[in-house]
Structure formats: C-alpha cells, structure tokens
Amino acid sequence: MAYAAHKPIGGAEAVENYLATLDDDQTVADTRTLIEMMHCISGQTPQLWNVGTIGFNTYHYRYESGREGDATPMSFYPRKGKVTIYLMDGTSRYSELLARMGKHTTSRVCLYIRRLSDVDVGVFEQVIRKSYRYVKSQDGQMHRVIAPPATSS
C-alpha cells in the first residue's frame, strides 16, 4: 500500500508569516475572515500545509486501490485575485447551495472565488460546514459525488 505523507508544515505562526507575504489588503482581510469561520466550524487552529494552503484538522484516508494518507478536511489557498477552497468530498454534492451562493467557479474538488464580497457568505459557510462534517464522518472511506469537471456562476 502506498502512503502519501501530507503533513502540516507549521502552526499559527507559519500562517501569520504567510499572510505577511500577501500584498493585497482585501485578500488578507478575506483570509482572516475565512480563518475565523473555519476555526468556528472545526474548533481547530489553522495550520500551514504547504506553501500557502491553510488547513484545519486532519483525517486519514484510504482508497480501494490501497493508496492512503493524511490530509486536511477543510482548507483554502488565498492569493491575490483568487481564493481556492478545497471541498474534499467534491463540489457536486453542493450544487443546489452553490447555485445560490453568488459569483464563483468550481472544479471537481475546488471552489474558486475572487472575494468574499462576491458571494453570499451565509450560503458559503453552509457549504464549508456540510463538507467538513461529511469528510470527518467518513472515517477515511470518503465517497465523492462525481459530476462534470467545471462550472461557473
């Protein structure tokens, strides 16, 4: 069995150091709002998972192929002009909510927004909360809903 070693590279201090590299005040403000929202949902402090992914909590996954590893069930990658939110159970599961959310695009597991002001934050939070709960409930045996690869609203 292959084991993917995905581990956080730093805690709150690493997250703050990353935020200091962002040169757009609105991106930093949106990132702080997302950190607070995701902290409230998960009860966890943010961790930096790679060069810019901010994640909350961990889970161990196993695929039928035998591949397994550790990942973060709720995370996002902020950068100027775009924030990527990772929905580890797939975006298709939330198509009805996403249709009401506002301006965004999606791929199989990613939700892309430019600014929080472009979306209905209440609907956005519902999507993130439902995804987090689902991923944590699956004990590593998560099943994604597969649909067409990309949409935009």
Summary of the structure (lengths in Angstrom):
residues: 153
radius of gyration: 15.0
end to end distance: 39.9
largest distance: 44.5
contacts: 463
relative contact order: 0.17
helix: 38%
strand: 25%
